[in-house]
Amino acid sequence: MTSPDPSLALALRDALAAADYTVDVVDTLLGETARAALQRSETTPALRRTTDGSPLATLVRLFLLQAPVTRPEADRAVAGLVEDLAGAGLLAASGGEVRALLDCRPYADDDHDWWVVSDLTPGLDGQPLRVGRDHVLGVTPASTSLTQLTTRRAVPRALDLGTGCGVQSLHLVRHADHVVATDVNPRALTMAAWNAALNRIEIDLRDGSLWEPVAGETFDVIASNPPFVISPATGDRLVYRDSGLPGDRVVETIVREAPGHLNDGGWCHVVASWAIRRDLPWGERVGGWLADDCDALVVQREVLDPPAYVELWLKDAGRHGGPGYAEAYDAWLRWFDDQGIEALGFGWINLRKAGSAVEGARELFDHPYAVEQPIASEIEAWATAQHVTVEDSTRLSLRVDVVQETYGEPGAEHPETIVLRQRRGLCRARQVDTVEAALAGASDGELTVGQILDALAQLLDRDRDELSAAYLPAVRSLVREGFLSVGATTL
Ligand SMILES: C[S@@+](CC[C@H](N)C(=O)[O-])C[C@H]1O[C@@H](n2cnc3c(N)ncnc32)[C@H](O)[C@@H]1O
């Protein structure tokens, strides 16, 4: 693929727009069943729904289904552009047929529509999954996880570290004045340049590894979905997933060095995988990478055992059932054993530079449950809550989405278990006792914590100081976990 010719990119954009090649319209054209089949990499149902030769159907067949279309169909879909797009490496035209050499598909969030060029999805209709070492992914579930984590506050400068096709930058330019995007894969930088041109945005693209292309520079937002697969770093390397560094060193390096590239109040969001060692809880190990001057919220979303992890990534590389599969599987497991790795964690690392005068707060926790997406504003609220001072004079309110669940014998006077559950945001649940439940329930934004404790001391006939000593820490932790917030009722 060649660097984008801006006028060709704009002409392609016009053709895609004229065909109504958007997420919603394509979804409607394909319908639920064909879409679900396509998710399973099967194109036949979608081919049956795209037979009318319209520009929209042609674009879907070309790019999403990787089917050849006739030259007249292609000429109708991208009028006058077939030769130029073939010259640029997006299409191949021969013998009256046109095929896609790259993927080009619509992409959207709640507020915006884009188009994204990437390498073709491998493995459609049972074809081999093999990809080249410099394969450039399109938008993946990990990309989407990161877009939903990333703060969308208006900022001067943002960094997309390991940009790939540039999907994070598409979002970042909407709220950052200047976006720097880096990658070590020249093909990725070319794709990102195409996507910038196609979507009429400007990105400062830079070639280089990790922090090297931005030495000495600081940012207000850093987003990274790095090549985080944990492997012995030997053999063939797929640059989109294998960093070439052993184990989880790539994530450690990003997390350790990010604070030096953040402005005060700036955020770094990373989707990552980490090794869980036999002799060390995961939180202690990842916690050891975190700087004191940053707030850090680390959420372990998934844990895989070593065989499940190795199978996942060998299959991703198309090696399942191929030559050397069993040997590669065995060698990878042996390496995990030698390293004392008993499981692999996957999750989110969020750092906020608190400033050198402020000690950063940190929370590392397992949370494999569904959350309300996008989660970015909840993560920002988490950081704010860590620095709230709660005293007797503080007025707190229970978040409106919190419900109380009680469990116990039917008809019993007292429940055995009380749980407070958030129905929005991180959707945390927390077991509480009756006093904590009463404190939370009475927090209406009007009464102070002291007034509620006074009333409870009287009601329960308990010493007021003892009650305060016992329950103020619980109230503070309810604030830090987002069940209670300062002032009037919010989300
Ligand atoms: C998993 S892909 C993520 C792409 C995209 N940012 C996203 O969110 O989908 C990881 C990207 O990191 C790039 N990469 C690999 N090693 C790198 C390194 N040492 N420094 C910077 N980028 C690297 C790969 O080429 C690839 O584009």
The ligand as a MOL file (V3000), in Angstrom:
LIG
                    3D

  0  0  0     0  0            999 V3000
M  V30 BEGIN CTAB
M  V30 COUNTS 27 29 0 0 0
M  V30 BEGIN ATOM
M  V30 1 C -2.7200 -4.5420 19.4200 0
M  V30 2 S -2.2010 -3.4190 18.1930 0 CHG=1
M  V30 3 C -3.1800 -1.9910 18.6420 0
M  V30 4 C -3.5560 -1.1150 17.5000 0
M  V30 5 C -4.5180 0.0070 17.8250 0
M  V30 6 N -3.8880 1.0220 18.6480 0
M  V30 7 C -5.7840 -0.4740 18.4850 0
M  V30 8 O -6.1210 0.0230 19.5570 0
M  V30 9 O -6.4380 -1.3430 17.9290 0 CHG=-1
M  V30 10 C -0.5920 -2.9790 18.7890 0
M  V30 11 C 0.1660 -2.0110 17.9120 0
M  V30 12 O 1.4420 -1.7320 18.5240 0
M  V30 13 C 2.4300 -1.7040 17.5160 0
M  V30 14 N 3.7390 -1.9980 18.1450 0
M  V30 15 C 4.3690 -3.1850 18.2860 0
M  V30 16 N 5.5270 -3.0250 18.9320 0
M  V30 17 C 5.6350 -1.7020 19.2100 0
M  V30 18 C 6.6100 -0.9070 19.8450 0
M  V30 19 N 7.7180 -1.4520 20.3610 0
M  V30 20 N 6.4140 0.4200 19.9310 0
M  V30 21 C 5.2860 0.9880 19.4280 0
M  V30 22 N 4.3250 0.2790 18.8080 0
M  V30 23 C 4.4940 -1.0450 18.7040 0
M  V30 24 C 1.9900 -2.7590 16.5320 0
M  V30 25 O 2.5900 -2.5540 15.2690 0
M  V30 26 C 0.4750 -2.5560 16.5450 0
M  V30 27 O 0.1010 -1.6220 15.5690 0
M  V30 END ATOM
M  V30 BEGIN BOND
M  V30 1 1 1 2
M  V30 2 1 2 3
M  V30 3 1 2 10
M  V30 4 1 3 4
M  V30 5 1 4 5
M  V30 6 1 5 6
M  V30 7 1 5 7
M  V30 8 2 7 8
M  V30 9 1 7 9
M  V30 10 1 10 11
M  V30 11 1 11 12
M  V30 12 1 11 26
M  V30 13 1 12 13
M  V30 14 1 13 14
M  V30 15 1 13 24
M  V30 16 1 14 15
M  V30 17 1 14 23
M  V30 18 2 15 16
M  V30 19 1 16 17
M  V30 20 1 17 18
M  V30 21 2 17 23
M  V30 22 1 18 19
M  V30 23 2 18 20
M  V30 24 1 20 21
M  V30 25 2 21 22
M  V30 26 1 22 23
M  V30 27 1 24 25
M  V30 28 1 24 26
M  V30 29 1 26 27
M  V30 END BOND
M  V30 END CTAB
M  END
